[in-house]
Amino acid sequence: MSIEILNKVNQRYLQALELHKSSCDLFTFLAMRGFAEMHRYRYYCESKTQLLISDFIITTCHVLPDSFVTSPYEPYFKSKSRLQLTPNDTWTCIKQNFADYRLWESETVSFLEDCAFKLSSDADIISYDYIKSLSLDVHKELVNVTDMIIGYSSIEWDLSQIKEEQDTLLERYLYLISTLHGKPKLYHHHNSLVSKELRTLEDL
């Protein structure tokens, strides 16, 4: 039972990668670099989490996780040139993407909480704690995207103001991406005569 639930969780995160990749492509196409970088950051986060889920499945269940992916999201304007877009196309697309994004996160929270409940019923406490932590992380993302939707709705999704915010969003998510893996305590150098314990960034 546990492996079936964990495989479904793994599938959900594989689908999330498709969602964020398509969204990143979409907003790059719309020249909304802040939104694009937001989804790039979430893609990196979800990718890291998905790999950890795979590790968890392998180390606790001793099997390889399923890896079949069905994309939940298709980019808009697939056959249309960017130069052909009208402001209304862009406006409509942004609203629809945020609705899709929020729905996905909301459904994922419910999905993970249901999985956690089933695992607790099976008395698999280790897996329950792990899935519950994933649920809390996704809930934070749901709150964030909901707050963004409320904010944009309050200005009636004013396209000029949304465009003005892109530089700020771009800077924020470029910084967050740079902090994802942190700084290593030890720096690699192929030919260094300095012991690895004493190496610094300058040795590179």
HUGI-V433866 format. One record per residue. N is the residue number from 0. SS is DSSP state (H for helix, E for strand, - for the rest). PSI is psi as a letter, one per 20 degrees, with the letter a starting at -180 (NA if undefined). D_CENTER is the distance of its C-alpha to the mean C-alpha in whole Angstrom. Layout:
<<N:SS:PSI:D_CENTER> <N:SS:PSI:D_CENTER>>
This chain:
<<0:-:g:27> <1:H:g:24> <2:H:h:23> <3:H:g:23> <4:H:g:21> <5:H:h:19> <6:H:h:18> <7:H:h:17> <8:H:g:14> <9:H:g:14> <10:H:h:14> <11:H:g:11> <12:H:h:9> <13:H:h:10> <14:H:h:10> <15:H:h:7> <16:H:g:7> <17:H:g:9> <18:H:g:8> <19:H:h:6> <20:H:g:9> <21:H:h:11> <22:H:g:10> <23:H:g:10> <24:H:g:14> <25:H:g:15> <26:H:h:15> <27:H:g:16> <28:H:h:19> <29:-:j:20> <30:-:k:20> <31:-:m:17> <32:H:h:16> <33:H:g:15> <34:H:h:12> <35:H:g:12> <36:H:h:11> <37:H:g:9> <38:H:h:6> <39:H:g:7> <40:H:g:6> <41:H:h:3> <42:H:g:4> <43:H:g:6> <44:H:g:5> <45:H:h:4> <46:H:g:7> <47:H:g:9> <48:H:g:9> <49:H:h:10> <50:H:h:13> <51:H:h:14> <52:H:g:14> <53:H:g:16> <54:H:g:18> <55:H:g:19> <56:H:g:20> <57:H:g:22> <58:H:h:24> <59:H:h:24> <60:H:i:25> <61:-:k:27> <62:-:r:25> <63:-:p:23> <64:-:q:20> <65:-:q:20> <66:-:j:18> <67:-:p:18> <68:-:p:16> <69:-:p:16> <70:-:p:14> <71:-:j:14> <72:-:p:14> <73:-:p:16> <74:-:q:16> <75:-:r:19> <76:-:l:22> <77:-:h:22> <78:-:j:26> <79:-:p:26> <80:-:q:27> <81:H:h:25> <82:H:i:29> <83:H:i:30> <84:-:p:27> <85:-:r:29> <86:H:h:27> <87:H:h:27> <88:H:g:25> <89:H:g:22> <90:H:g:23> <91:H:g:23> <92:H:g:19> <93:H:g:18> <94:H:g:19> <95:H:g:18> <96:H:g:14> <97:H:h:14> <98:H:g:16> <99:H:g:14> <100:H:g:10> <101:H:g:12> <102:H:g:14> <103:H:g:11> <104:H:g:10> <105:H:g:14> <106:H:h:14> <107:H:h:12> <108:H:g:14> <109:H:g:17> <110:H:g:16> <111:H:h:15> <112:H:h:18> <113:H:g:21> <114:H:g:20> <115:H:g:20> <116:H:g:24> <117:H:h:25> <118:H:h:24> <119:H:h:26> <120:H:h:29> <121:-:j:29> <122:-:k:30> <123:-:n:27> <124:H:h:26> <125:H:g:24> <126:H:h:22> <127:H:g:22> <128:H:h:21> <129:H:g:18> <130:H:h:16> <131:H:h:17> <132:H:h:15> <133:H:g:12> <134:H:g:13> <135:H:h:14> <136:H:g:11> <137:H:h:9> <138:H:h:12> <139:H:g:12> <140:H:h:9> <141:H:g:11> <142:H:g:14> <143:H:g:12> <144:H:h:12> <145:H:g:15> <146:H:h:17> <147:H:g:16> <148:H:g:17> <149:H:g:20> <150:H:g:21> <151:H:h:21> <152:H:h:23> <153:H:h:25> <154:-:j:26> <155:-:k:26> <156:-:l:23> <157:-:o:26> <158:H:h:24> <159:H:g:26> <160:H:h:25> <161:H:g:21> <162:H:h:22> <163:H:h:24> <164:-:i:20> <165:H:h:19> <166:H:g:20> <167:H:g:19> <168:H:g:16> <169:H:g:16> <170:H:g:17> <171:H:g:15> <172:H:h:12> <173:H:g:14> <174:H:g:15> <175:H:h:12> <176:H:h:11> <177:H:h:15> <178:-:i:15> <179:-:g:12> <180:-:i:15> <181:-:r:18> <182:-:p:21> <183:-:q:23> <184:-:h:26> <185:-:p:28> <186:-:p:28> <187:-:q:29> <188:-:p:32> <189:-:h:34> <190:-:k:37> <191:-:q:37> <192:-:i:41> <193:-:p:39> <194:-:q:38> <195:-:h:34> <196:-:h:35> <197:-:i:36> <198:-:q:34> <199:-:r:32> <200:H:h:30> <201:H:h:33> <202:H:i:34> <203:-:NA:32>>
